[in-house]
Amino acid sequence: MIRIWRGLFIFLFLIICWFGMEAVHEFGHVWAAWCSGAIVERVVLLPISRTDIVDVKYPLFIYGAGASFGAIFPVLLWLVLKLFRVKVVYLFRFFAGFCLIANGAYIGCDFSVVGPTDAGLLFEHGANRIILVLFGLVCVSGGLFLWHGQSRFFFPKKTF
């Protein structure tokens, strides 16, 4: 019976990680738009997130801020909670790794570079494809590093 509850917890936690990652990513776009004087028309989180922005004056800043903030903020949150020795810090470490992998793969592996994806818009406005791929490699590697050894919290050896 405990395996069913553990499986349900992991399934629900992955859904929470997905929507949390989308929210943090889109907040990066919103923050950058506000800072640059652009207008945020709408933010959509379900099922695939997007932020509609008009009057974009600094496209590289705005389109790059989603993945950058979406990768950095969860790691900083995890580090702060680790510093304060929060009991469930392992959940935030997993979430930080999840965000790094998702944002890194989204920017670094989007080789279509056309259309309204962040990587496509960054490339369209002059971003170097090599920089996008390097961002992806660093983020995905960092996320896998954070995930390393986390299974012991989700699948302990002793089950009562």
C-alpha positions in Angstrom: 0.0 0.0 0.0 2.9 2.4 0.8 4.1 1.9 -2.8 0.8 3.2 -4.2 1.0 6.3 -1.9 4.6 6.9 -2.8 3.8 6.6 -6.5 0.9 9.0 -6.2 3.1 11.5 -4.4 5.8 11.3 -7.0 3.3 11.7 -9.8 1.6 14.7 -8.2 5.0 16.2 -7.3 6.1 16.0 -11.0 3.0 17.8 -12.0 3.7 20.5 -9.4 7.3 20.8 -10.7 6.0 21.3 -14.2 3.6 24.1 -13.4 6.1 25.6 -10.9 8.8 25.6 -13.6 6.4 27.2 -16.0 5.4 29.9 -13.5 9.0 30.8 -12.7 10.0 30.8 -16.3 7.1 33.1 -17.3 7.8 35.4 -14.3 11.2 35.9 -15.8 9.7 37.2 -19.0 7.2 39.4 -17.1 9.9 40.8 -14.8 12.1 41.6 -17.8 9.2 43.2 -19.7 8.4 45.4 -16.7 12.0 46.4 -16.3 12.4 47.4 -20.0 9.1 49.2 -20.3 7.3 46.7 -22.4 3.7 45.8 -21.9 2.6 42.4 -20.8 -0.7 41.5 -22.4 -1.3 38.1 -21.0 0.4 35.1 -19.3 -0.9 31.6 -20.1 0.2 28.7 -17.9 -2.0 25.9 -19.1 -1.2 23.5 -20.8 2.0 25.0 -22.3 3.0 28.4 -20.9 3.6 31.6 -22.8 3.8 35.3 -22.2 2.4 37.8 -24.7 4.3 41.0 -24.7 4.0 44.1 -26.9 6.3 47.1 -27.4 9.4 44.9 -27.0 12.4 47.2 -27.1 15.0 44.8 -25.8 14.1 41.4 -27.2 17.2 39.5 -26.2 16.8 40.6 -22.6 13.1 39.8 -22.5 13.2 36.5 -24.3 16.3 35.3 -22.5 15.0 36.3 -19.1 12.5 33.4 -18.9 15.0 30.6 -19.1 17.7 32.5 -17.2 15.4 33.4 -14.3 13.7 30.0 -14.5 17.0 28.3 -14.0 18.6 30.6 -11.4 15.7 31.4 -9.1 14.9 27.7 -8.1 18.6 27.1 -7.4 18.8 30.2 -5.2 15.6 29.1 -3.4 17.1 25.7 -2.8 20.3 27.1 -1.4 18.5 29.5 1.0 16.4 26.6 2.3 19.4 24.4 2.6 21.1 27.2 4.6 18.2 27.3 7.0 18.1 23.4 7.2 14.5 23.1 6.1 13.4 19.5 6.5 12.0 19.0 3.0 15.0 20.7 1.2 15.4 17.6 -1.0 12.1 18.5 -2.7 13.4 21.9 -3.6 16.7 20.4 -4.8 14.7 18.1 -7.1 12.6 21.1 -8.3 15.8 23.2 -8.9 17.2 20.3 -11.0 13.9 19.9 -12.8 13.9 23.7 -13.7 17.5 23.6 -14.8 16.9 20.6 -17.1 13.6 21.9 -18.5 14.9 25.4 -19.2 18.3 24.2 -20.5 16.7 21.7 -22.9 14.1 24.2 -24.0 16.8 26.8 -25.0 19.7 24.5 -25.9 17.9 21.8 -27.9 15.3 23.9 -29.9 17.0 23.6 -33.2 13.9 24.6 -35.1 14.7 28.2 -34.3 11.6 29.5 -36.0 8.3 30.5 -34.6 7.4 31.8 -31.2 9.7 29.7 -29.1 12.2 31.5 -26.9 15.1 30.0 -28.7 13.6 30.9 -32.1 13.0 34.5 -31.0 16.4 34.8 -29.5 18.1 33.5 -32.6 15.9 35.7 -34.8 17.0 38.8 -32.8 20.7 38.0 -33.1 21.6 35.5 -30.4 24.4 33.1 -31.3 23.3 29.5 -31.6 26.4 28.3 -29.9 25.6 30.4 -26.8 22.1 28.9 -26.7 23.5 25.4 -26.9 26.1 26.1 -24.2 23.4 27.5 -22.0 21.5 24.3 -22.5 24.5 22.1 -21.7 25.4 24.0 -18.6 21.8 23.9 -17.3 21.1 20.3 -18.1 24.4 19.2 -16.6 23.7 21.2 -13.5 20.2 19.8 -13.2 21.5 16.2 -13.5 24.1 17.0 -10.9 21.4 18.2 -8.5 19.3 15.1 -9.2 22.2 12.8 -8.5 21.5 10.8 -5.3 18.0 12.1 -4.8 16.4 8.7 -5.3 17.2 7.8 -1.7 14.6 10.3 -0.6 11.9 9.1 -2.9 12.7 5.4 -2.7 14.2 4.6 0.7 15.5 1.1 1.2 13.5 0.4 4.3 9.8 0.4 3.7 7.5 0.0 6.7 
